[in-house]
Amino acid sequence: MYLKSVLIHNAGFPTREAFPFNLPVFQETQRIQFSSPITFLVGENGSGKSAFLDAVARKAGFLPWGGSKIHRVHENPYETKLADYLTLKLDPRHPYGFHFRAEAFFNFAGSLDDVLMDDPARDKYYGGGSLNVLSHGESFLSFFKGYSFQLDGLYLLDEPEAALSPRGQMEFVRIIRGALHNGDRQYVIATHSPIIMGCPDGEILCFDDPPIRPIAYKETRHYNFYRDFLKDPAKFFAG
């Protein structure tokens, strides 16, 4: 594996009042160990999954595809600083990799069309054509299949299920599982999808309560919520 562990130097945090430094999972976790080539980061909105993934990407030198997540209108001066308080234990080989964020994918697909105007042969990595001529979900799967099967490296993915139907989420899991048998790849994936986190080869790290720790699939809040909801949907909408 390319990424073996992450140390969080929380004693030196510049503040404990602003995001992401105000999150107990970062204040009370010193080390995160990766023991599987597929790792899922799970937790409620605001639990720190995406912030952690972004910090790892910055520390590893991966640019966020599609542009920065910062919006000046509500800029938090600490939002991108978590990377300064992480130490990554990486394979001595510096891995190829990328940081995928679902909300920036449209920007990336548009940028890719500009690249293909000068280098049309590069479309082989994305399914053989422009991603913008496909549906949103089809473009996601075309992108994942092209890169996951052809290039070794470290893949950091934030909510890849955003555009995928349940069947599409199953296909995504098949893609990354298949990729592990065809090269040297590692995936760290923040997700809310109980379908994706049900991948039998994956380890799940829980961000809901400190410290960040491995958790069994059927112990996740997501699995239990969906299980109970599907038994009696009407109960969840009762006045």
C-alpha positions, 0 to 999 in steps of 0.5 A, a space after each residue: 500500500 502507498 499510504 500506511 498511516 497518518 499522524 495527527 499532531 493535535 497538540 499544536 493545533 492553532 485553534 480549537 474553536 474553528 473547523 476542522 480543528 474544533 472536531 473531537 475526532 481530530 482533537 482526540 485521534 493521534 494516529 490512523 492506520 491503514 490495513 487494507 488497500 480499500 478504506 472507507 471513511 464514514 460518518 455524518 455530515 460535518 464529521 470531518 471525513 472530507 476535511 481529512 481526505 482533503 488534508 491528506 491530498 494536500 500533504 501528498 501533493 495531489 491537486 483537487 481535480 475540478 478546483 478548490 472548495 474554498 468560497 471567499 464569501 464565507 472563507 474560514 482561514 483555518 479550512 485548509 490548514 489541517 494538512 500542516 498538522 499531519 504526517 503521512 507514512 507513504 511508500 518510498 515510491 512517490 505514488 501517482 494519485 488524484 483527489 476526486 471530489 464529486 461536486 467538482 466533477 463537472 468543472 473537471 469534465 469541462 477542463 478535460 474537453 479543452 485538453 482533448 482538443 490538443 491531445 485527442 488520444 488522451 480520451 482512452 483514459 476516460 472511456 474513449 470520448 468526452 465525459 460531457 456527452 454522457 449522463 452524470 452517472 455514466 460519466 462517473 463510471 467511465 472516469 473511474 473505470 478508465 483510470 482505475 484499471 490503467 494507472 497504479 497509484 493512490 486514489 482519494 475519492 470524496 462521495 463517488 456515489 453522488 451521481 450513481 444509482 444503487 446499481 451504479 454504486 454496485 458497478 463502482 465497487 466491482 471496478 475498484 475490486 477488479 482494479 486490485 487484481 490488475 495492478 498496485 492501487 490503493 483507495 481511500 473513499 469517503 462515503 455515505 453509501 451502505 452499498 459502497 461501504 459493503 465492499 467485502 475487501 474494505 476496511 471502514 474507519 468511523 468518524 462519528 465519535 472519537 477516536 477515529 477507529 475501525 468499525 464493522 459494517 453492520 455497526 455503522 449508523 448508515 447500515 442500521 438506518 437503511 435497515 430500519 428504514 426499509 423495514 417500515 418507511 412510513 414510520 420515518 415520516 409519521 407526524 
